[in-house]
Amino acid sequence: MFELTGQTALVTGGAKGIGKGIALSLAKAGAHVVIADIDEAQGQATAAELNGRFVRCDVTSQPDCQAAVESALAVTGKLEILCSNTGIFPQARLENMTEADWDLMQSVNLKGMFFIVQAALKPMRAQRYGRIVVTSSITGAITGFPGWSHYGASKAGQLGFMRSAALEVANQGITFNAVMPGNILTAGLADQGETYLDQMRAAIPTHTLGEPEDIGHAACFLASPEARFITGQQIIVDGGQILPESPEAIE
């Protein structure tokens, strides 16, 4: 089950972090993986590691997104899987947040998702098959964190987009779902320092941080043929982080 051999998967933001974890899982399942990322050096390295393909892509550019889809189509002539993963998360408190801070967050996280999904839907509709998986977050739709109100808005917005978009393509063999990571041990999270990481571990019932491939496994399931009857849904992958009513619940 969950065999993806021969299928082509396009992963935006796949050069490192959660995106790389998704790309690794898809490759292990047999997919031809195309990494689309703005980081050319890391993207090339990850693509080489997976024996895949790299295409430089700024998701805020419609021509770049179209070119990324065309690069994926050049592999086998089809694009079965899109994992829209590109995202940024710079912090800014409301009193200091600028219009530029807000616009950049929405442009990359929300508009970038719209551009790549729109580009990928054309071949998916033509072949009457597709799996779209967006990387959202527990932050925004379920939880909040000071300094990330603009980030939370973008991530909750992704889920709203997903639900309506899923209805538009539901009768065309295309599903559209989301994974919602909790605290995943990426380089970006590690940069917050060991004190922060210890605080995060203490707040998670498993007392561990997730790994990028934990998100990859969930995305791989949603990208599989077996997930054909699941659309417009989200899977939370957080080690139970959102479950406790209070800190005492996990002592």
C-alpha positions as CSV (number, residue, x, y, z in Angstrom):
1,M,0.0,0.0,0.0
2,F,0.9,3.7,-0.5
3,E,3.1,2.8,-3.5
4,L,4.0,5.8,-5.6
5,T,6.4,4.2,-8.1
6,G,6.3,5.9,-11.4
7,Q,4.4,9.0,-10.2
8,T,5.9,12.5,-10.3
9,A,5.7,14.7,-7.2
10,L,6.5,18.4,-7.1
11,V,7.6,19.7,-3.7
12,T,7.9,23.5,-3.2
13,G,10.2,24.5,-0.4
14,G,11.7,21.0,-0.6
15,A,15.3,21.9,-0.2
16,K,15.5,21.6,3.5
17,G,13.5,21.3,6.7
18,I,9.9,19.9,6.5
19,G,10.0,20.1,2.7
20,K,13.0,17.9,2.6
21,G,11.3,15.4,4.9
22,I,8.3,15.3,2.6
23,A,10.5,14.9,-0.4
24,L,12.4,12.0,1.2
25,S,9.2,10.2,2.1
26,L,7.8,10.5,-1.4
27,A,11.1,9.3,-2.9
28,K,11.2,6.3,-0.6
29,A,7.7,5.4,-1.8
30,G,9.0,5.4,-5.3
31,A,8.0,8.8,-6.7
32,H,10.1,10.9,-9.1
33,V,10.6,14.0,-6.9
34,V,11.1,17.5,-8.3
35,I,12.3,20.0,-5.8
36,A,11.2,23.6,-6.4
37,D,12.9,26.1,-4.1
38,I,14.4,29.6,-4.1
39,D,17.6,28.2,-2.4
40,E,19.5,26.9,-5.4
41,A,22.5,25.4,-3.7
42,Q,20.6,23.5,-1.1
43,G,17.9,22.5,-3.6
44,Q,20.4,21.1,-6.0
45,A,22.0,19.1,-3.1
46,T,18.7,17.7,-2.0
47,A,17.7,16.8,-5.5
48,A,21.0,15.0,-6.0
49,E,20.5,13.1,-2.7
50,L,17.1,11.9,-3.9
51,N,18.2,11.2,-7.5
52,G,15.6,13.8,-8.4
53,R,15.3,17.1,-10.2
54,F,15.7,20.7,-9.1
55,V,14.0,23.8,-10.4
56,R,14.6,27.2,-9.0
57,C,11.2,28.7,-8.0
58,D,10.1,31.8,-6.2
59,V,6.4,30.9,-5.4
60,T,5.4,34.6,-5.4
61,S,6.0,34.6,-9.1
62,Q,3.4,33.1,-11.4
63,P,5.9,32.5,-14.2
64,D,8.2,30.6,-11.8
65,C,5.3,28.4,-10.6
66,Q,4.3,27.6,-14.1
67,A,7.9,26.8,-15.0
68,A,8.2,24.5,-12.0
69,V,5.1,22.6,-13.1
70,E,6.4,22.3,-16.6
71,S,9.8,21.0,-15.3
72,A,7.9,18.3,-13.3
73,L,5.8,17.4,-16.4
74,A,9.0,16.9,-18.4
75,V,9.9,13.9,-16.2
76,T,7.1,11.5,-17.3
77,G,4.5,13.8,-18.9
78,K,2.3,13.7,-15.9
79,L,2.1,15.4,-12.5
80,E,0.3,13.3,-10.0
81,I,1.4,15.0,-6.7
82,L,1.9,18.5,-5.6
83,C,3.1,19.2,-2.1
84,S,2.8,23.0,-1.5
85,N,5.2,23.4,1.4
86,T,7.0,26.7,0.9
87,G,6.6,29.0,4.0
88,I,8.3,31.6,6.0
89,F,7.9,32.5,9.7
90,P,9.7,35.7,10.8
91,Q,8.3,37.0,14.1
92,A,6.9,40.5,14.5
93,R,4.8,41.8,17.4
94,L,1.7,43.8,16.5
95,E,3.1,47.1,17.8
96,N,6.2,46.7,15.6
97,M,4.7,44.9,12.6
98,T,4.9,46.8,9.3
99,E,2.8,46.6,6.2
100,A,5.8,45.1,4.5
101,D,6.0,42.4,7.2
102,W,2.4,41.5,6.7
103,D,2.5,41.6,2.9
104,L,5.6,39.4,2.7
105,M,4.1,36.7,5.0
106,Q,0.8,36.6,3.0
107,S,2.6,36.7,-0.3
108,V,4.9,33.7,0.3
109,N,2.6,31.6,2.5
110,L,-0.8,32.2,1.0
111,K,-0.4,33.7,-2.4
112,G,2.5,31.4,-3.2
113,M,0.3,28.4,-2.4
114,F,-2.4,29.8,-4.7
115,F,0.0,30.3,-7.6
116,I,1.5,26.8,-7.5
117,V,-1.9,25.1,-6.9
118,Q,-3.4,26.9,-9.9
119,A,-0.5,26.0,-12.1
120,A,-0.6,22.3,-11.1
121,L,-4.4,21.9,-11.5
122,K,-4.2,22.3,-15.3
123,P,-2.4,19.0,-16.0
124,M,-4.2,17.3,-13.1
125,R,-7.5,18.2,-14.6
126,A,-6.4,17.0,-18.0
127,Q,-5.3,13.6,-16.6
128,R,-8.3,13.5,-14.2
129,Y,-6.1,12.6,-11.3
130,G,-4.1,14.5,-8.7
131,R,-3.1,14.7,-5.1
132,I,-2.5,18.2,-3.5
133,V,-1.1,18.4,0.0
134,V,-0.4,21.8,1.6
135,T,1.8,22.2,4.7
136,S,-0.2,24.4,7.1
137,S,0.3,24.6,10.8
138,I,-1.4,24.2,14.2
139,T,-0.5,27.9,14.7
140,G,-3.4,30.0,13.4
141,A,-6.2,27.5,13.0
142,I,-5.9,26.0,16.5
143,T,-3.1,27.6,18.5
144,G,-1.5,31.0,18.7
145,F,1.9,32.4,19.6
146,P,3.0,36.0,20.3
147,G,4.7,37.5,17.3
148,W,3.1,35.2,14.8
149,S,-0.3,36.8,14.2
150,H,0.6,37.4,10.6
151,Y,1.9,33.8,10.3
152,G,-1.2,32.4,12.0
153,A,-3.4,34.3,9.6
154,S,-1.6,32.9,6.6
155,K,-1.8,29.3,7.8
156,A,-5.4,29.5,8.8
157,G,-6.0,31.1,5.4
158,Q,-4.4,28.1,3.7
159,L,-7.0,25.8,5.3
160,G,-9.9,28.0,4.2
161,F,-8.6,28.0,0.6
162,M,-8.1,24.3,0.7
163,R,-11.7,23.5,1.7
164,S,-13.3,25.5,-1.1
165,A,-10.7,24.5,-3.7
166,A,-11.3,20.8,-2.8
167,L,-14.9,21.2,-3.7
168,E,-14.1,22.6,-7.1
169,V,-12.0,19.6,-8.1
170,A,-13.7,16.8,-6.1
171,N,-15.4,15.2,-9.2
172,Q,-12.2,15.4,-11.3
173,G,-10.2,12.7,-9.5
174,I,-8.3,15.3,-7.5
175,T,-8.0,15.5,-3.7
176,F,-6.8,18.5,-1.7
177,N,-5.7,18.1,1.9
178,A,-3.4,19.5,4.5
179,V,-0.8,18.5,7.1
180,M,-0.6,20.6,10.2
181,P,2.8,20.3,11.9
182,G,3.5,21.0,15.5
183,N,7.0,21.6,16.7
184,I,9.3,19.9,14.2
185,L,13.1,19.8,14.7
186,T,14.3,21.7,11.7
187,A,17.4,24.0,11.5
188,G,15.1,27.0,11.9
189,L,13.7,25.6,15.2
190,A,17.1,24.6,16.4
191,D,18.3,28.2,15.9
192,Q,15.9,29.2,18.7
193,G,18.3,27.7,21.2
194,E,18.3,24.7,23.5
195,T,16.3,26.5,26.3
196,Y,13.5,27.1,23.8
197,L,13.7,23.5,22.6
198,D,13.5,22.1,26.1
199,Q,10.4,24.3,26.8
200,M,8.8,22.9,23.6
201,R,9.6,19.3,24.6
202,A,8.1,19.8,28.0
203,A,4.8,21.1,26.4
204,I,4.4,18.0,24.2
205,P,2.9,14.8,25.8
206,T,5.6,12.6,24.1
207,H,8.3,15.0,25.4
208,T,10.0,14.8,22.0
209,L,10.1,17.1,19.0
210,G,8.9,15.8,15.6
211,E,11.2,15.1,12.8
212,P,10.7,16.4,9.2
213,E,9.9,12.9,8.0
214,D,7.1,12.6,10.5
215,I,5.3,15.2,8.3
216,G,6.6,13.5,5.2
217,H,4.9,10.2,6.2
218,A,1.5,12.0,6.7
219,A,1.9,13.8,3.4
220,C,2.9,10.6,1.6
221,F,-0.4,8.9,2.8
222,L,-2.5,11.8,1.6
223,A,-0.6,11.7,-1.7
224,S,-1.4,8.0,-2.2
225,P,-4.0,6.4,-4.4
226,E,-5.5,4.8,-1.3
227,A,-6.4,8.3,0.1
228,R,-8.9,8.8,-2.8
229,F,-11.9,9.3,-0.5
230,I,-10.3,11.9,1.7
231,T,-10.4,15.5,0.6
232,G,-10.7,19.0,2.2
233,Q,-9.3,17.5,5.4
234,Q,-6.3,18.1,7.7
235,I,-4.0,15.8,9.7
236,I,-2.4,17.2,12.8
237,V,1.1,15.9,13.4
238,D,2.2,17.3,16.7
239,G,2.9,14.5,19.3
240,G,-0.3,15.4,21.0
241,Q,0.7,19.0,21.7
242,I,-2.7,20.5,21.4
243,L,-4.4,17.9,23.6
244,P,-3.7,19.0,27.2
245,E,-6.1,21.3,29.0
246,S,-3.2,22.4,31.3
247,P,0.5,21.7,31.9
248,E,-0.6,19.4,34.8
249,A,-2.2,17.1,32.3
250,I,1.2,15.9,31.0
251,E,3.2,15.9,34.2
